[in-house]
Amino acid sequence: MPVDETQRPKGPTGWIASLTYKSVATAAPRASDLDLLAGKARARNRSLDVTGMLLFEKGCFLQTLEGPPKAVAELWSSIERDGRHNHIEVLSEHMTAARVFSDWNLLLDGRFADMPREAAAPPAIPPAVAGHLARLVELALNADDLAINTMIAGFAEQGWTSEAILSLLIEPAGRALGDAWLDDRCSELDLTIGLSMLQLAGHAIRYSPSAQSIRNSRYSILLATAPGEKHMLGTALLADQFLAQGWQVDMAFPESEEALTNQLNAQHPDAVDIGLSDAMPRQHAIDQLRSTIEHSRLVVSEHPTVVSVGGRLFAEATATARTVGADHARKGLAGTSVRLAELVRQTRKA
């Protein structure tokens, strides 16, 4: 069924339609077929200002479309008539003030049980940086905190921005440590210590203040790990970024969903960021995270709170392809404070 534009909620201009459906492929596509399909869809979506994701696994499609209501309705009409799939079922259809896939004309994740396919590529690392990254991972696995701090400080002195250090070195290093543990190349203790070393080094990054209007707003945020999450690299590093931008920051490392919702109920922040591990995929945590967000919204229902989620799960295609009900799914740490400030402004104007 197409998005009914008459159901568009009253509120700020620019609200968008979001539609998620699942279907069954009429014939098993090859990896190259799916890539070709995604390439054509990206060009079409870009022209219509539509973003979203497409997941293919075990013969089934799962797709989310988000954009102007008329554009989504047009695409949905075409998708319903497409002979490459059937048994189409709409899972979610609503209006929203913010996109989950704001940076993606179409995010593709394909898994093929009956044919080889290369794993989804991680964010591209410039060749000139790859050697630095490998060295950083080696130092982290050896728990050489002095060398790590010296290395990160050296890049800062050379003029590397905080965004570059986070996105090209610290975050990829965290994921590489997780891969090392998954491949039995290090122990869980080595992983934990390595992440701690990266966290300590990350605190040396200096952030430039943003626009004065943001700094004077004194927005408040609760930075929390997901209930029971042991890894806190991203959550800890976000604190430095938000403090530098003038936010009032509180932190939480709750052991249970109840503990997190109690803190939200007591503080009523303008925004909350719930972080999963930056090293491990944590696919199994999706259902619990969705429940946590639903219950969190209930306790702050009278005080609109922007909900952000992050972690490796949302930095990779497999993770971002799942909707958890958040207002923002960060694919990285850089720029998060500015993006959430924009979303808080939007909620205040509503």
C-alpha positions in Angstrom: 0.0 0.0 0.0 1.4 3.5 -0.8 2.1 6.1 1.8 -1.1 8.2 2.3 0.1 11.8 2.2 -3.2 12.9 3.9 -1.9 11.1 7.1 1.2 13.4 7.2 1.4 14.6 10.8 1.2 18.2 11.7 4.6 19.6 12.6 7.8 21.0 11.1 8.1 21.2 7.3 10.3 18.5 5.8 8.8 15.5 7.6 9.4 12.4 5.4 7.7 9.1 4.7 9.3 5.9 5.8 8.2 2.5 4.4 9.8 -0.9 5.2 8.7 -4.2 3.5 9.9 -7.7 3.0 9.3 -10.0 0.0 10.5 -13.3 -1.5 12.7 -13.4 -4.6 11.1 -15.2 -7.5 14.6 -16.4 -8.7 17.8 -16.5 -6.8 19.9 -13.5 -7.9 23.7 -13.7 -8.3 25.8 -11.2 -6.4 26.4 -9.3 -9.6 22.7 -9.1 -10.3 22.1 -7.6 -6.9 24.9 -5.1 -7.3 23.4 -4.1 -10.7 20.0 -3.7 -9.1 21.4 -1.5 -6.3 23.4 0.6 -8.8 20.2 1.5 -10.8 18.2 2.1 -7.6 20.9 4.5 -6.2 20.7 6.6 -9.3 16.9 6.6 -9.2 16.7 7.3 -5.5 19.2 10.2 -5.7 17.1 11.9 -8.3 14.0 11.6 -6.0 15.8 12.6 -2.7 15.0 9.1 -1.4 17.4 7.2 0.9 17.2 3.7 2.4 18.6 0.3 2.6 18.2 -3.1 0.8 19.0 -6.4 2.6 19.0 -9.7 0.8 19.3 -12.9 2.8 18.2 -16.5 2.2 16.1 -15.7 -0.8 14.3 -12.8 0.8 14.4 -9.0 0.5 14.0 -6.5 3.2 14.0 -2.8 2.1 13.4 0.6 3.7 12.5 3.7 1.7 12.5 7.1 3.2 12.0 10.5 1.5 9.3 12.9 0.3 5.8 11.2 0.5 5.1 11.6 -3.2 8.5 10.1 -4.1 8.2 7.2 -1.8 4.7 6.5 -3.1 6.0 6.6 -6.7 8.8 4.1 -5.9 6.5 1.8 -3.9 4.1 1.6 -6.9 6.9 0.5 -9.1 8.3 -1.9 -6.5 4.9 -3.6 -6.1 4.8 -4.3 -9.9 8.4 -5.7 -10.1 8.3 -9.3 -11.2 11.6 -10.2 -9.4 9.8 -10.7 -6.1 6.4 -11.7 -4.7 4.7 -12.3 -1.3 5.2 -8.7 -0.5 4.4 -7.6 3.1 4.6 -4.1 4.5 6.2 -4.1 7.9 6.2 -0.4 8.8 4.8 2.7 7.3 4.9 6.1 9.0 6.0 9.7 8.9 9.2 10.8 10.7 11.2 14.0 11.2 14.6 12.5 10.6 16.1 9.9 8.3 17.9 6.8 9.6 19.8 6.4 6.3 20.5 10.1 5.7 23.9 9.5 4.0 22.9 6.6 1.8 20.9 6.7 -1.5 20.7 3.0 -1.0 22.7 1.0 1.5 23.1 -2.6 0.3 23.8 -5.7 2.3 23.6 -9.1 0.6 24.1 -12.5 2.0 24.2 -15.5 -0.2 23.9 -19.0 1.3 24.5 -20.8 -2.0 27.2 -18.9 -3.6 30.5 -17.3 -2.7 30.6 -13.5 -2.2 33.1 -11.2 -0.7 32.2 -9.8 2.6 30.8 -6.3 2.7 33.7 -3.9 2.5 34.4 -1.8 5.5 34.7 2.0 5.1 37.6 2.7 2.7 40.9 3.5 4.4 43.3 5.6 2.2 46.4 3.5 1.4 48.7 6.1 3.0 46.8 5.6 6.3 46.6 1.8 6.2 50.2 1.4 7.6 49.4 3.7 10.5 46.3 1.8 11.3 48.1 -1.6 11.2 50.7 -0.1 13.6 48.0 1.2 15.9 46.3 -2.1 16.1 49.6 -3.8 16.9 50.4 -1.4 19.7 46.9 -1.9 21.1 47.2 -5.6 21.1 50.5 -5.2 22.9 48.9 -2.8 25.4 51.6 -0.2 24.7 49.7 2.8 25.9 52.8 5.1 25.8 53.5 4.4 22.1 49.7 4.7 21.3 49.5 8.1 23.0 52.7 9.3 21.3 51.4 8.2 17.9 48.0 9.9 18.3 49.5 13.1 19.7 51.9 13.1 16.7 49.1 13.0 14.2 47.4 15.9 16.0 50.5 17.9 15.9 50.8 17.3 12.2 47.4 18.9 11.7 45.1 15.9 11.6 41.6 16.9 12.6 39.7 15.2 15.4 37.3 13.8 12.7 40.2 12.2 10.8 41.8 10.7 13.8 38.5 9.2 14.9 37.3 7.9 11.5 40.6 6.8 10.0 42.4 5.5 13.1 40.6 4.9 16.3 37.3 3.5 15.1 38.8 1.2 12.5 41.3 0.0 15.1 38.5 -0.8 17.4 36.8 -2.9 14.7 40.1 -4.6 13.9 40.6 -5.6 17.5 37.1 -7.1 17.4 38.1 -9.1 14.3 41.2 -10.3 16.0 39.2 -11.7 18.9 36.7 -13.3 16.5 39.5 -14.9 14.6 41.1 -16.2 17.8 44.2 -14.0 17.3 43.8 -12.5 20.8 42.1 -13.2 24.1 39.1 -11.3 25.5 41.5 -9.7 28.0 43.7 -8.5 25.1 40.6 -7.1 23.4 39.4 -5.2 26.5 42.9 -3.8 27.3 43.4 -2.7 23.7 40.1 -0.9 23.6 41.0 0.8 26.9 44.2 2.0 25.3 42.4 3.5 22.4 39.9 5.1 24.7 42.7 6.8 26.7 44.5 7.9 23.6 41.2 9.3 22.2 40.9 11.7 25.1 43.9 13.6 23.8 42.0 14.7 20.7 41.1 18.4 20.7 37.7 19.5 19.3 37.1 22.9 17.7 34.1 24.7 19.2 31.0 24.8 16.8 28.8 27.7 16.1 28.1 30.0 19.1 24.4 29.4 18.8 24.9 25.7 19.6 27.3 26.4 22.4 24.9 28.9 24.0 22.0 26.5 23.8 23.2 24.3 26.7 21.6 21.2 25.3 21.8 18.2 27.6 22.6 14.6 26.6 22.9 11.3 28.4 25.6 9.2 26.9 25.0 5.5 27.8 26.2 2.1 26.8 23.4 -0.3 25.9 22.2 -2.2 29.0 24.9 -4.8 29.8 27.3 -3.6 27.1 30.9 -4.1 28.3 32.7 -2.0 25.7 32.5 1.7 26.1 35.0 3.1 23.7 32.5 5.1 21.6 30.5 6.3 24.5 33.5 7.6 26.4 35.0 9.4 23.4 31.6 11.0 22.6 31.7 12.7 26.0 34.8 14.8 24.9 33.1 15.8 21.7 29.9 17.0 23.3 31.6 18.8 26.2 33.7 20.7 23.6 30.5 21.8 21.8 29.0 23.2 25.0 26.5 20.4 25.9 25.7 19.4 29.4 26.8 15.8 29.5 25.9 12.9 31.8 27.1 9.3 31.4 25.6 6.0 32.3 26.8 2.4 32.0 23.6 0.5 33.0 23.5 -3.1 33.7 19.7 -3.3 32.9 17.1 -1.6 30.8 15.4 -0.5 34.1 18.5 1.2 35.3 18.7 3.2 32.0 15.0 4.2 32.0 15.2 5.2 35.6 18.1 7.6 34.8 16.2 9.0 31.8 13.1 9.5 34.0 15.2 11.4 36.5 17.1 13.6 34.1 14.9 14.2 31.0 17.8 15.1 28.7 17.3 16.7 25.3 19.1 13.7 23.7 20.3 10.2 24.6 22.9 8.2 22.8 22.8 4.4 23.4 26.1 2.8 22.3 26.8 -0.8 21.5 30.3 -2.2 21.1 32.6 -0.4 18.6 34.6 -3.6 18.2 32.0 -6.4 18.0 29.0 -6.7 15.5 26.4 -7.5 18.3 23.7 -8.5 15.8 22.0 -10.4 18.6 21.4 -7.2 20.5 19.0 -5.7 17.9 15.7 -6.9 19.6 16.8 -5.9 23.0 17.9 -2.5 21.7 14.6 -1.9 20.1 12.8 -2.8 23.4 15.1 -0.4 25.3 14.3 2.4 22.9 10.6 1.8 23.1 10.6 1.8 26.9 12.9 4.9 27.0 10.5 6.8 24.9 7.7 6.0 27.3 9.5 7.5 30.3 10.3 10.7 28.5 7.0 11.0 26.6 6.3 14.4 28.1 9.7 15.8 27.4 10.7 15.1 23.7 14.1 13.4 23.7 16.2 12.7 20.6 17.3 9.0 20.6 20.6 8.2 18.9 22.3 4.7 18.6 25.8 3.8 17.6 28.5 1.1 17.6 30.0 -1.2 15.0 26.5 -2.5 14.4 25.6 0.8 12.8 28.9 1.4 11.1 28.4 -1.6 8.8 25.8 -2.5 6.3 24.4 -5.5 8.3 23.7 -3.3 11.3 22.3 -0.2 9.6 19.8 -2.4 7.7 17.8 -3.0 10.8 15.4 -0.4 12.2 15.4 0.0 16.0 13.2 3.0 16.3 15.9 5.6 16.9 15.9 9.1 15.5 19.5 8.8 14.5 21.9 5.9 13.8 25.4 7.1 13.8 27.8 5.4 11.4 30.8 7.0 13.2 31.7 9.3 16.1 32.7 12.4 14.1 30.1 15.1 13.9 27.6 13.4 16.1 27.2 16.5 18.4 26.3 18.7 15.5 23.9 16.3 14.0 22.0 15.8 17.3 21.9 19.5 17.9 20.1 19.8 14.6 17.6 17.1 15.6 17.0 18.7 19.1 16.3 22.0 17.3 13.7 20.3 15.1 11.9 18.7 18.1 11.8 22.0 19.9 10.1 23.7 16.9 7.5 20.9 16.6 
